[in-house]
Amino acid sequence: MDAGMKDIWLYVQHRDGAVEEPTYGLTAEARRLRASLGGGGLVTAVVLGNGPVAGLEEMGFHGADRVLVVDDERLAERCRGDVFARALAGLAERHGPACVLMAQTAETLDLGARSAALLETAFISRVMDLQVDEDGVLHAHRPVANGYLFERLRCTDPKAPIIAFLPAVLAESVPEGETRAEVLAESMGAVSLDGGARVLRVEEADPGELDIEEADIVVCGGRGVGRDADFDIIHRLARAIDGSVAGTRPIIDWQTLPYERQIGQTGKTVMPRLIVNCGISGANEYTAGMEKAQVNIAVNTDPRARIFRFADLGVVADIHRLLPHLCERLEALRGHEPPAAGKD
C-alpha cells in the first residue's frame, strides 16, 4: 500500500436519506490507520446516491475531515452494483486514496469486489483488525474455518486496497467535537448505464425472509423455545412485528432453521434496530453476534440468565405462556388473524 500523504477513505452507507450506524464506526478505524501511517492525509467519507443525505457535515463530529458526495440520478437504483462500482472506481482513480474502508454488508460485498476488479487491486472481506508494520505494510486479520481460526493477510500491492470490516468489530462512535466536515460535490463522470444487467423491477423483501444481517427487526429463538412445532411461536411473533427469524446454534443443529439464520461467532453478526431474544441463556458464542443491536429485549424463565445483562428490557416468563398472548394483542392491533394450528 502506497500511503504517502494520501487520504484514508470510508464508504458511507445510507438509507432513506440517513447515514447508517456502522459508517460512524469506520471513522475511528480510519483515524487510527491514518495515525499508523504517520498522520498525513485526510479522513474522507464518500457518499454515492441520488438525493439528499442528512447529517453529512456532522460526520466531522465523529472524525471525518471532509465528505465527497456524488449525487447523480444514475445512482438512484441501489441494486445496480455495476454502476456504483464504476462511480467509486472512477472517483478513486481521480483522487488516489491510500485505501477504502467499508462496513461489510451484502451491498458492500458486491460493491467492494466489483470496485477492486475495476481498480485491479485487493479486496479483503471479513476484516476484524487492521495494522501497519514498521515498513508501512498493511496486515489484515480475519476469521476463517467458521471462526475457529484466524488468518493474517499482508497487502504489499501499492494500489489502494478495499477493506470490508465486520460490523461487530466497529466500535460505537461517540461525537468528540463540534468541527464540521467539509462537504464537496463530485462529478460521476462519463459512467454509462449500459451493461450486462437490466433492472426490470424492484421488489421489497418479505421481512420474514430478509437476511438477518440486513433486517431492522430480528426475533431469535434459543434452546429454551424448543424445536420443530414449538418454534412456531417465534415465526408468529416475527410476522406480527415484521421481523426476520433467527436462531442460536442448538436451533440450527436441530435443523429447525437453516444455517444462514444462525446468530453468533459461528454464525452471523447482526446489528438491527430491535432484537427479541427468546429462550436464550446468553452464552458468549451467541452474544458476540448480537450485542450491538440498538434495542435488546430478552425473555427467559431464569432471572439469572446472562442474556439479561445485554437487555434494555428483560422479562422473566415462560415463552410458551407469554408469547401467544403477546401475539394475539399485536395481531389484533394490526388486524391480523392468527395462523392455523401447525402452520408458521
C-alpha positions in Angstrom: 0.0 0.0 0.0 1.5 3.3 -1.1 0.4 5.6 1.7 2.5 8.8 1.5 0.2 11.7 2.3 -2.8 10.1 0.8 -6.3 10.2 2.3 -8.0 7.3 4.1 -11.4 6.8 2.6 -14.5 5.3 4.2 -17.7 4.4 2.2 -20.9 5.9 3.6 -23.8 3.6 3.7 -27.2 5.4 3.9 -30.8 4.5 3.7 -33.9 6.8 3.3 -31.7 9.9 3.5 -29.9 9.0 6.7 -26.4 7.6 7.4 -26.4 4.1 8.7 -24.8 3.5 12.1 -21.8 1.2 11.0 -20.4 4.1 8.9 -19.6 6.1 12.1 -17.6 3.2 13.4 -15.4 3.3 10.3 -14.3 6.8 11.2 -12.4 5.6 14.3 -10.7 2.9 12.2 -9.8 5.5 9.5 -8.3 7.8 12.1 -6.3 5.0 13.8 -5.0 3.9 10.4 -4.0 7.4 9.4 -2.0 7.8 12.7 -0.2 4.5 12.0 0.8 5.8 8.6 2.3 9.0 10.0 -0.7 11.2 10.3 -0.7 12.6 6.8 -3.7 12.9 4.6 -7.4 13.4 5.4 -10.1 11.0 6.7 -12.6 11.3 3.8 -16.1 10.0 3.7 -17.5 9.1 0.2 -21.2 9.2 -0.5 -22.8 7.8 -3.6 -26.5 8.1 -4.4 -29.3 10.3 -5.7 -31.0 12.7 -3.3 -30.0 14.4 -0.1 -28.4 12.6 2.8 -28.9 14.2 6.2 -26.1 14.9 8.7 -23.1 14.8 6.4 -21.4 17.8 7.9 -21.9 16.3 11.3 -19.7 13.4 10.3 -16.9 15.8 11.3 -18.0 15.3 14.9 -17.0 11.7 14.5 -13.6 12.4 13.0 -14.2 12.8 9.3 -12.3 15.8 7.7 -14.3 16.0 4.5 -17.1 14.3 2.6 -17.1 13.7 -1.1 -20.6 13.5 -2.5 -21.6 12.1 -5.9 -25.3 12.9 -6.3 -26.5 11.6 -9.7 -29.8 10.2 -11.0 -27.8 7.2 -12.4 -27.3 6.2 -8.8 -31.0 6.1 -8.0 -31.2 2.3 -8.1 -29.1 0.8 -5.2 -29.3 -2.6 -6.7 -27.1 -1.5 -9.6 -23.8 -2.6 -8.1 -22.1 -2.3 -11.5 -23.0 1.4 -11.8 -22.0 2.2 -8.2 -18.7 0.3 -8.7 -17.8 2.3 -11.8 -18.6 5.5 -9.9 -16.5 4.6 -6.9 -13.6 3.3 -9.0 -13.6 6.5 -11.1 -13.5 8.6 -8.0 -10.7 6.6 -6.6 -8.7 6.9 -9.8 -9.1 10.6 -9.8 -8.1 11.2 -6.2 -5.8 8.2 -5.4 -6.6 7.3 -1.7 -4.4 5.2 0.4 -7.2 2.7 1.0 -11.0 2.5 1.1 -12.8 1.2 4.2 -16.3 -0.3 4.2 -18.6 -1.9 6.8 -19.4 -5.4 5.4 -23.0 -6.0 4.2 -24.5 -7.8 1.2 -24.3 -4.4 -0.6 -20.7 -3.6 0.2 -19.5 -7.2 -0.6 -20.9 -6.7 -4.1 -19.6 -3.1 -4.4 -16.2 -3.8 -2.9 -15.5 -6.8 -5.2 -16.6 -5.0 -8.3 -14.7 -1.8 -7.5 -11.5 -3.8 -6.7 -11.7 -5.6 -10.0 -12.0 -2.3 -11.9 -9.1 -0.8 -9.9 -7.1 -4.0 -10.2 -6.4 -4.0 -6.5 -7.1 -6.2 -3.5 -10.5 -6.6 -1.8 -10.3 -8.1 1.7 -13.6 -9.0 3.4 -14.5 -10.1 7.0 -11.7 -8.0 8.5 -11.6 -7.8 12.3 -8.3 -5.8 12.7 -6.1 -3.7 10.5 -2.4 -3.0 11.4 0.5 -1.3 9.7 4.0 -2.5 10.4 7.2 -0.5 10.6 7.8 -0.9 6.9 4.4 0.5 6.1 2.9 -2.9 5.0 -0.8 -3.4 5.8 -1.8 -6.5 7.7 -5.4 -7.6 7.8 -6.7 -10.1 10.4 -9.9 -12.1 9.7 -11.6 -15.3 10.9 -11.6 -18.5 8.9 -13.0 -22.0 9.5 -16.2 -20.7 10.9 -14.4 -18.5 13.4 -12.3 -21.3 14.9 -9.1 -20.0 13.3 -7.7 -16.6 12.2 -5.5 -15.6 9.3 -3.3 -12.6 8.7 -3.0 -11.2 5.2 -0.1 -9.0 4.1 -1.1 -6.4 1.5 2.0 -5.4 -0.4 0.3 -4.1 -3.6 1.0 -0.4 -3.9 -2.5 0.2 -5.2 -5.2 1.2 -2.7 -6.9 -1.9 -1.2 -10.6 -2.0 -0.4 -11.2 -3.3 3.2 -14.6 -4.6 4.4 -14.8 -4.7 8.2 -17.2 -7.0 10.1 -19.7 -4.6 11.6 -19.5 -6.2 15.0 -15.8 -5.1 15.5 -16.5 -1.5 14.7 -16.6 0.5 17.9 -19.6 2.7 18.6 -18.6 6.2 17.6 -19.3 9.0 20.1 -19.1 12.6 18.8 -15.9 14.1 20.1 -16.1 17.7 18.9 -18.0 20.3 17.0 -15.8 20.6 13.9 -18.0 20.1 10.8 -16.7 18.2 7.9 -16.2 20.0 4.6 -18.7 18.7 2.1 -17.6 18.7 -1.5 -19.7 17.8 -4.6 -18.1 15.4 -7.1 -19.0 14.5 -10.6 -19.8 10.9 -11.5 -18.1 11.3 -14.9 -19.0 9.5 -18.1 -20.4 6.4 -16.5 -22.7 4.5 -18.8 -25.8 2.5 -17.6 -25.2 0.1 -20.4 -24.0 -3.3 -19.4 -24.9 -6.9 -18.9 -27.7 -6.3 -16.4 -31.0 -4.5 -16.6 -33.4 -3.7 -13.7 -36.8 -5.0 -14.6 -38.4 -4.3 -11.2 -37.5 -3.9 -7.6 -39.5 -6.0 -5.1 -39.4 -5.4 -1.3 -38.4 -8.5 0.5 -40.8 -10.1 2.9 -39.4 -9.2 6.4 -39.6 -12.8 7.5 -37.4 -13.9 4.5 -34.9 -11.0 4.8 -31.3 -11.8 5.5 -30.8 -11.4 9.3 -27.8 -9.2 8.6 -30.0 -6.8 6.7 -33.1 -6.9 8.9 -34.2 -3.9 11.0 -36.0 -6.3 13.4 -34.9 -9.8 14.4 -36.7 -12.4 16.6 -34.3 -15.0 17.7 -35.2 -18.3 19.4 -32.9 -20.5 21.5 -32.8 -23.9 23.2 -35.5 -22.8 25.7 -38.0 -22.4 22.9 -37.7 -26.0 21.6 -37.6 -27.5 18.2 -40.0 -28.0 15.3 -43.6 -27.1 16.2 -42.5 -25.5 19.4 -40.6 -23.0 17.4 -43.8 -21.8 15.5 -44.4 -19.2 18.1 -41.1 -17.4 17.1 -42.3 -17.3 13.5 -45.7 -15.9 14.6 -44.1 -13.2 16.7 -41.8 -12.2 13.8 -44.8 -11.9 11.5 -46.6 -9.7 14.0 -43.8 -7.2 14.2 -42.4 -7.5 10.6 -39.2 -9.2 11.9 -36.8 -11.7 10.5 -36.4 -15.1 12.2 -33.1 -16.2 13.6 -31.8 -18.9 16.0 -28.9 -19.9 18.2 -26.7 -22.8 17.4 -28.9 -25.6 19.0 -31.8 -24.5 16.8 -29.6 -24.9 13.7 -28.2 -28.2 15.0 -31.7 -29.5 15.4 -32.4 -28.3 11.7 -35.3 -26.2 12.9 -33.8 -23.3 10.9 -31.1 -23.3 8.2 -27.6 -22.3 9.0 -27.9 -18.9 7.3 -30.2 -17.9 10.2 -27.8 -18.6 13.0 -26.5 -15.7 15.1 -23.2 -15.9 16.9 -19.4 -16.4 16.4 -20.0 -19.5 14.2 -23.0 -17.8 12.5 -23.8 -14.2 11.5 -23.3 -10.9 13.3 -26.4 -8.7 13.3 -27.0 -5.0 14.2 -30.7 -4.5 14.0 -32.8 -1.7 15.4 -34.5 -4.2 17.6 -33.8 -7.8 18.6 -36.1 -10.0 20.7 -34.2 -12.9 22.4 -36.5 -15.8 23.3 -35.4 -18.7 25.5 -31.7 -17.8 25.1 -29.3 -18.1 28.0 -26.7 -15.6 26.6 -23.5 -17.6 26.1 -20.5 -15.7 24.7 -20.8 -17.5 21.4 -24.2 -16.0 20.8 -23.9 -12.5 22.4 -20.8 -11.8 20.3 -23.1 -11.8 17.3 -25.9 -9.5 18.6 -24.6 -7.3 21.3 -24.6 -4.2 19.1 -28.3 -4.2 18.5 -29.8 -0.8 19.2 -32.6 -2.1 21.4 -32.4 -5.5 23.1 -35.4 -7.4 24.6 -34.9 -10.7 26.4 -37.4 -13.3 27.6 -36.2 -16.2 29.8 -37.5 -18.3 32.7 -34.2 -17.9 34.5 -33.8 -14.5 36.2 -30.1 -15.0 36.4 -29.6 -15.7 32.7 -26.7 -13.9 31.2 -28.8 -12.5 28.4 -30.4 -10.0 30.8 -27.0 -8.2 31.1 -27.5 -7.1 27.5 -31.2 -6.4 27.7 -32.8 -2.9 27.6 -36.0 -4.8 28.6 -35.9 -8.2 30.3 -39.0 -10.3 31.0 -38.8 -13.4 33.3 -41.5 -15.6 31.9 -42.3 -18.9 30.1 -42.0 -18.2 26.3 -44.9 -20.5 25.5 -47.3 -18.8 28.0 -46.2 -15.2 27.3 -45.8 -15.0 23.6 -49.2 -16.4 22.5 -50.9 -13.6 24.5 -48.5 -11.0 23.1 -49.0 -12.2 19.5 -52.8 -12.1 20.0 -52.6 -8.4 21.1 -50.2 -7.5 18.3 -52.4 -9.3 15.7 -55.5 -7.6 17.0 -53.8 -4.1 16.8 -52.8 -4.8 13.2 -56.0 -6.6 12.2 -54.3 -9.9 11.5 -55.8 -13.3 12.1 -53.6 -15.8 13.9 -52.3 -18.7 11.7 -53.9 -22.0 11.7 -52.5 -24.6 14.2 -49.3 -26.2 13.0 -48.5 -23.5 10.4 -45.8 -20.9 10.6 
